[in-house]
Structures are given as structure tokens and as C-alpha cells.
């Protein structure tokens, strides 16, 4: 679904984390790519405060994301974020209540 590349910010660990989302042409046409990127950005927006400061994160969208539901996408995304140890507190990485 997604691949995450993370690197410490070169200008210091006290700077806010930056997140970028990219999707290649293999994901689909422009409408499909933009929709996929919007879905990922929205999930990250809701949990941005849970990310550690001082990182540059790039989320690469894959074609399998297009047919995935929100819960599956959120689980996959945050599983990778936790594996990379980018969450401030692992206990707060559960789905936020609506």
C-alpha cells in the first residue's frame, strides 16, 4: 500500500516534522493519484501531533492503496510509522475516536 522513507532533519531535531506524499503513474491516472494522496494526507493530518519532531518523512503511495478501505490504510500506515519509531508515545498510536 505505502512505503515510508524517513530521515532526520538536517537543520536539527527540534524542528517540526515535515511530511510529503508522492504517487507515481503506476498508481493510476491523475484523478486516482490525487485521491490516493489526499487520503494519506488526511490520515496523517489527524495524527500529526503524535509524530516525533525533527524528521523528514516521505510516503510513497502504491497501486494497492486505491482499493483499500480507510481502516486498512490507517492500520498499514501507522504500523510502518511505529516500526520506524516515529511516534512520540506508542500508546497513543491507536485510532483516534471520532
QUISUL-V683581 format. One record per helix or strand of 2 or more residues. SS is the DSSP state (H for helix, E for strand). FROM is the first residue (numbers start at 1). TO is the last residue. Records with the same first field share a line. If there is no record, write none. Layout:
BEGIN
SS: FROM-TO ; FROM-TO
END
This chain:
BEGIN
E: 2-8 ; 18-23 ; 55-61
H: 25-27 ; 30-50 ; 63-65 ; 70-83 ; 90-93
END
